[in-house]
Amino acid sequence: MDEPKGTGTDPGHGGAPPPPFRAAVDALRGARLRPQIEVEPTPAPKRLAPYAHALEAAVVDDDEQDVADGRLVLLHDPAGHDAWRGTFRLVTLVRAELEPEMAADPLLPDVCWSWLTGALTARGLAYGEPSGTVTRASSHYFGGLSARPAASQIEIRASWTPREGRGGAPDAAAHLAAWCDLLAQVAGLPPASPGDPSVVTLPQRRGPQSR
């Protein structure tokens, strides 16, 4: 990746970012990810924490169409945050289109949430204070748009506190890899290697993701 463009500092904090945050950002830049997932820096929010770095990603199928996309934001407050119970926080949005019959499954939200926690656990990551929502929505088209088939979408919004390691920085690369595992599962991709844990995959998507 190029020099991170998504690193932001609150106007009230001058000087260079602290070493733990720089180490975490460097780890994100050096992470090795599966080729179907395209990741690049994006402008980070500046009001959620004194320091922030953001990435956006898309899962691309064999036809070079986006079948899922998402955003991951790394937040850092050197003074700590009561709600986080730590100095770092990861915040994410993941979304993908579904077949309508899959979207109607009452267990779908629970399954999608388990994909997030399972992805973190499968990589042996320690974390705390997870929270989030799983939302499914359906769109039906009328009038001049009536030729379009009904569309359904799943959206996962979540955050968690990564445990800090040596030097005060979390294993950001491993958390990014786990997040990409979640993206792959939502997109219906098979596990990256035979050694990966078995997952339930969603059926083939209808086409490119609406953004």
N, C-alpha and C positions, 0 to 999 in steps of 0.2 A: 504494500500500500504506500501511497505518497505520504508526505508529512501530514499528520491529522488535521483536517479542517474543522472537525467538530469539537475541538477543545475550547471551552469557554470559561471565563472567570467572571464572577460577580464584580461589578464596578467598585464595590467596597473593599475588594481584596487586590492589593497591588503585588508586583513582583512575580517571580516565576512560580509555577505550580509546585507543590511539595513533592519530594522524592517518591513517596508511596503512590501518588497519583500518576506521576510520570512513568513509574515502573509498570503500573497496571495498563496504561495506554500503550506503552511499548510492547507489552505482552499481547494486547489485542492486535497490534499491527503485525506481529510475527506469527500469529496463529495459522495453522495449516488446516484448510477446510476442504470438504468434498467439492468436486468441480461443478456439480449441478447448482450450487448455491453461490450467487454473486453478491459479494459484500463490498461496500464502499463507505467512506466517511460521509456524514451529513451534518449540517449545523446543529449544534446542541442547544437545549434550553439553558438559559442563564439565570433563571429565577428559582430553580428547584434546589440548588446547592451552590456553594462557592465555586466548585469546579465540576465540569461535566464534559463527557465525550460521548458522541452518538454515532451509531452505525445504522445503515439500512441494508436490507438484503432481499433478494428475490430468488425463488426456486424456479429454474428454467427447465422445461421438458425437452424431449428430443426434437420437437418442432420449434424450439426457441421461443416458446410462449411462457409467460409467468403463470405458474399454477398456485403460488402462495407468495406472500411477501410479509415483511415485518420491519420493526425498528427496535434497536436495543440501545439503552442509554445507561452509561456508567456515571454515577453521582458520587461526589466525595465532599465531606465536610470534616476538616481536620479536628474540629471541636467536638465531633460526635453529634448524634441525633437521637433523642429519646425514643422516637417511634421506630427508628431503624435498629436500635441497640447495637450500634457500630458506627464506623466512619464512612463506610461505603454502602451503596445501594444500587441494585440493578433494576431497571424498569423496562418493560417490554410491551409491544403490541405485535400480535401475529394474526394474520387473517388468510382465509382461503375460501374458494367457492366449493359448494357441495351439490350433489344430486338432491333434489327435493325430498326423496324418500329417506335419505340418510339424515337430512336435517330434522326430520320428524321423529327420529329415534329419541325417546325420553332420556336415555342414558348418555347421550352424546356429550352434554356439558361435563359430566363426571369423568368420562373417558378422556376428554381433551385436557382437563386439569391434571389427571393422572399422568398424561404424557409429559407435562412440564416437570412435575416432581420426580417422575420416573427417569427423565433424562438427566437430571441433576444427580440422583442417587446412583444411576448406572455408571457415572464417571467418578463416583466416590467423593463427591463434593459436599463439604459441610456448609450449611446455610441456615438462616433463621428468619423468623418473622415473615413467612410468605403470605401474600394476600393478592386477590385479583378477582376478575369476573370472566365468565365465558358467555358470550352472547351469540345467538343465532338469529338471522333475519332472512325473510323471504321477500322477493320483489315479483310482482305480477304486472304485466304490461297491457295497456289498452289503447284504443284509438290508433293513431299513426304508428304506435310502437307494438301493436298487437301481434305482429309476426315474431317477435322475440319470445323465446321460451322462458318460462318462469325460472328465476335464479335464486339460489339460497347461499348464504355466506355464514361462516363461523368466524368469530373474532375472540381472541384471548388477550386480555389486558392483565398484566401481573407485575409484581415486584417482589424482591427478596433481598436479604442481607447476606452477602458472601462472607465467609469467615476469613479473617486476615491471617496471613502467614508471616514469614520472616520479613523484617523490614517494614511491617505494617501494611503490605499490599496483598490483596487476594490473588488467587490463581485465575486471573482474568481470562487467559487463553482457554483454560478448561471450561470456564463458564460460557464463553462464546461458543465453544464446540458443543456443549450441551444444548445451548439455545438453537444451534443449527440442527441438532438432532430433532428438536421439537419441530422446527420448520419442515424438515424432511418428512416427519410423521404426518403432519397436517397436510402436506402436499401429496401424500400417498406413495412416497418413494420407499423402496426396500431398504433394509439395514445396510450400512456402509460396508460391512464385512461379515463373513460367516460367524465371527465371534461376537457380534453385537447381539443384545437381547432381542427376543422376538417381540414384534409390535403388531398392533392392529392397525391396518392402513385404511384410509378412506378410498372410495371408488374413484375412477378416473374423472377428472374435472371436465367441465364443458368447454373451457377455452381460456383466453387471457383474463387476468385479474383486472377488475375495475378498480381504479385508484381515485 
